[in-house]
Amino acid sequence: MGLTIRSENNEITLGPGGFLRLKKAVAGLTNKEISDHYNILLSEEFIHMLYHGFEEYDRTTEELYEKYKDEYGEVIDFLYAPDTSANMTCSCAEQILKALGGRTDLDDMVIGYAGWGENAAKFGSFRKILEDAVKTRKGFYWY
């Protein structure tokens, strides 16, 4: 089952694997401390947390949020927003774009259904959603 990310004038559709790839790429735009912490969710340590609880992980997440909220707070909100549906603000889009800077090396990374070939959504399509969210001042969302 997939999800659609929309801004006022743009949308992309991706599956759970592509959405995970997108979030991992966005985490990589932050600093090493935030990125490494987020990537624990994608590691064997996650299985340990399933059995022993998330208290320490959650505490560290909150500490990182407080420490970096001015620069990456909205990005962290994006990373930990529910995968099923969420509404992101215009300032979230601005902060992700700021973290992305002038980088274009991610633009061709496929995040949509690979079986769609050339029609599969790419990171550059997500960038257009972010740019539209900022331009229209209406944010973006997924469902």
NULUMFI-24830 format. One record per residue (C-alpha): z, x, y; residue in one letter; residue number from 1. Coordinates in steps of 0.2 Angstrom, whole numbers, plus 5000, padded with zeros to 4 digits. Layout:
! NULUMFI-24830
[[Z,X,Y],"A",NUM]
...
//
This chain:
! NULUMFI-24830
[[5000,5000,5000],"M",1]
[[4995,5007,5017],"G",2]
[[5000,5006,5035],"L",3]
[[4991,5004,5051],"T",4]
[[4996,5014,5067],"I",5]
[[4990,5005,5083],"R",6]
[[4990,5007,5101],"S",7]
[[4983,4995,5113],"E",8]
[[4965,5001,5110],"N",9]
[[4965,5011,5094],"N",10]
[[4971,5010,5076],"E",11]
[[4971,5020,5060],"I",12]
[[4975,5015,5042],"T",13]
[[4983,5027,5031],"L",14]
[[4993,5028,5014],"G",15]
[[5010,5034,5011],"P",16]
[[5004,5051,5007],"G",17]
[[4994,5052,5023],"G",18]
[[5009,5046,5033],"F",19]
[[5020,5059,5026],"L",20]
[[5007,5072,5030],"R",21]
[[5007,5066,5048],"L",22]
[[5026,5066,5050],"K",23]
[[5027,5083,5042],"K",24]
[[5013,5090,5054],"A",25]
[[5023,5082,5069],"V",26]
[[5039,5090,5063],"A",27]
[[5030,5107,5063],"G",28]
[[5026,5104,5081],"L",29]
[[5045,5106,5085],"T",30]
[[5055,5121,5083],"N",31]
[[5060,5129,5066],"K",32]
[[5077,5122,5066],"E",33]
[[5071,5104,5067],"I",34]
[[5056,5107,5056],"S",35]
[[5066,5115,5042],"D",36]
[[5079,5101,5043],"H",37]
[[5066,5088,5042],"Y",38]
[[5057,5096,5027],"N",39]
[[5073,5095,5017],"I",40]
[[5068,5077,5014],"L",41]
[[5052,5084,5005],"L",42]
[[5062,5097,4994],"S",43]
[[5072,5097,4979],"E",44]
[[5088,5097,4990],"E",45]
[[5083,5078,4993],"F",46]
[[5087,5074,4974],"I",47]
[[5104,5082,4976],"H",48]
[[5107,5071,4991],"M",49]
[[5102,5056,4982],"L",50]
[[5117,5059,4970],"Y",51]
[[5130,5066,4983],"H",52]
[[5126,5057,4998],"G",53]
[[5118,5060,5015],"F",54]
[[5133,5062,5026],"E",55]
[[5130,5081,5029],"E",56]
[[5112,5079,5032],"Y",57]
[[5114,5064,5044],"D",58]
[[5128,5074,5053],"R",59]
[[5116,5089,5055],"T",60]
[[5102,5077,5061],"T",61]
[[5113,5070,5074],"E",62]
[[5118,5087,5080],"E",63]
[[5100,5093,5081],"L",64]
[[5096,5077,5091],"Y",65]
[[5110,5080,5103],"E",66]
[[5105,5098,5105],"K",67]
[[5087,5095,5107],"Y",68]
[[5086,5077,5114],"K",69]
[[5078,5082,5131],"D",70]
[[5064,5092,5123],"E",71]
[[5062,5083,5106],"Y",72]
[[5073,5068,5105],"G",73]
[[5058,5055,5105],"E",74]
[[5049,5066,5092],"V",75]
[[5065,5065,5081],"I",76]
[[5065,5047,5083],"D",77]
[[5047,5046,5077],"F",78]
[[5051,5057,5062],"L",79]
[[5066,5046,5056],"Y",80]
[[5058,5029,5061],"A",81]
[[5056,5018,5045],"P",82]
[[5040,5020,5036],"D",83]
[[5037,5002,5034],"T",84]
[[5036,4997,5052],"S",85]
[[5042,5004,5069],"A",86]
[[5039,5003,5088],"N",87]
[[5037,5019,5097],"M",88]
[[5038,5020,5116],"T",89]
[[5026,5028,5128],"C",90]
[[5038,5042,5131],"S",91]
[[5038,5046,5112],"C",92]
[[5019,5048,5113],"A",93]
[[5021,5059,5129],"E",94]
[[5034,5070,5120],"Q",95]
[[5023,5072,5104],"I",96]
[[5008,5076,5115],"L",97]
[[5018,5089,5125],"K",98]
[[5024,5097,5108],"A",99]
[[5006,5097,5103],"L",100]
[[5000,5105,5119],"G",101]
[[4982,5111,5118],"G",102]
[[4982,5114,5100],"R",103]
[[4967,5107,5091],"T",104]
[[4969,5115,5074],"D",105]
[[4977,5100,5067],"L",106]
[[4963,5087,5073],"D",107]
[[4953,5088,5057],"D",108]
[[4967,5086,5045],"M",109]
[[4964,5071,5035],"V",110]
[[4979,5058,5035],"I",111]
[[4969,5043,5030],"G",112]
[[4963,5038,5013],"Y",113]
[[4953,5053,5007],"A",114]
[[4942,5041,4997],"G",115]
[[4935,5035,5013],"W",116]
[[4926,5051,5015],"G",117]
[[4920,5054,5033],"E",118]
[[4928,5038,5038],"N",119]
[[4946,5043,5034],"A",120]
[[4958,5045,5048],"A",121]
[[4962,5062,5054],"K",122]
[[4976,5069,5065],"F",123]
[[4964,5069,5080],"G",124]
[[4963,5050,5078],"S",125]
[[4982,5050,5079],"F",126]
[[4981,5060,5095],"R",127]
[[4969,5047,5102],"K",128]
[[4982,5034,5098],"I",129]
[[4995,5044,5107],"L",130]
[[4984,5047,5122],"E",131]
[[4980,5028,5123],"D",132]
[[4999,5024,5122],"A",133]
[[5002,5035,5137],"V",134]
[[4987,5029,5147],"K",135]
[[4991,5010,5144],"T",136]
[[5010,5013,5145],"R",137]
[[5012,5002,5130],"K",138]
[[5018,5014,5117],"G",139]
[[5012,5013,5099],"F",140]
[[5018,5005,5083],"Y",141]
[[5014,5004,5064],"W",142]
[[5016,4990,5051],"Y",143]
//
